[in-house]
Amino acid sequence: MGLFDKLFAEFIDIIEWLDNSNDTMVHRFARYGNEIKYGAKLTVRESQTAILVNAGKAADFFEPGMYELTTQNMPIMTTLESWPHGFESPFKAEVYFFNMRRFTDLKWGTKNPIMLRDKEFGPVRLRAFGSYGIRIHDPLAFIQEIVGTDGHFSTDEISSQLRNLILSRFASILGEANIPVLDLAGNYDDLSDYITAKIAPEFMEYGLEITKLLVENISLPDAVEAALDKRTSMGIIGNLKNYSEFQTAEALRAAAENPAGGASQGIGLGMGFAVANKMGQTLTQNNTRVAPPPLPKTTQYFVALNGQQTGPFDLDHLAQQINTGDINRTTLIWSQALVNWTKAGEIAELAPYFASMPPPLPPQ
């Protein structure tokens, strides 16, 4: 630094920071010997906060605005230095600017697969990645816990620690959620919101606020995905018998359109016999009458009438007796589904038939 630069820096009267980067979180204003002229102009722009540090201790805080550094707007610094009234000499202090805007599109992802136990597939390994956003919430805590004396602090210097924190909590939450692997894609938003709320207090310990965490993809190993693709293909094919017949018909059509001499004719003839045999089997199956399945058994009920056991009756017969009044809500009924004789009004199958009938008259 030349003599002119030294003299100019000692009596600098404009203190400001214009950020030309996209990742700078904290910037220490550079000047010679940390000397600032009394009455210097401090400009703090929107999305910035400035802190004066004196003898290693954070002194005065400045929100967005323009300030003239005097004893009136530096009360803490004035107290620390015990300046006499009318002090006008240069003073020594460090000025740190904090970028309070959101830092977005920071990446996170699994270095190694996460082992989980899935109900359908058993033990599986999953990989995941996404993005997150942060901003400085408490500048004093941030400079004490993370920045220290770093004069130029960027997101790269803390992203690894934050990424490890996210991955640790993500693995625990994914294991506790017990969501089937095939249903994870439908729960990305819920996972994102839950993880954000879970790790927010830990970010606050660093003076940071996590604004949003996104789960962009959760994937299986290549071999497992290939097996799933085969399983999906079989589901699309559907009936394998019909698919085989379709393939045979397509092969016959291709052979007919591309004759290649006697050998081809022999192959075509053999395939023709095979198809004819298959068609004969299909016609035989169609002509064979298949007996219908037996009728389902209906529940048989026994009714206690006039102290005598009657029955068995089916449900339709009981409905007729209810309509005629032979059976009321207090009539005892028994079937194989019932352990003991039960009042008709307490049997679920008979409840609809009593719905339109008034209850018995109360005793007078």
HUZIMO-V966489 format. One record per helix or strand of 2 or more residues. SS is the DSSP state (H for helix, E for strand). FROM is the first residue (numbers start at 1). TO is the last residue. If there is no record, write none. Layout:
{{SS FROM TO} {SS FROM TO}}
This chain:
{{H 3 10} {E 14 15} {E 24 28} {H 32 34} {E 35 36} {E 41 44} {E 48 54} {E 57 62} {E 65 68} {H 75 81} {E 91 92} {E 94 99} {E 103 109} {E 114 118} {E 122 136} {H 139 147} {E 152 154} {H 156 177} {H 181 204} {E 208 220} {H 222 237} {H 240 257} {H 261 287} {E 301 305} {E 308 313} {H 315 324} {E 332 334} {E 342 343} {H 344 346} {H 348 354}}
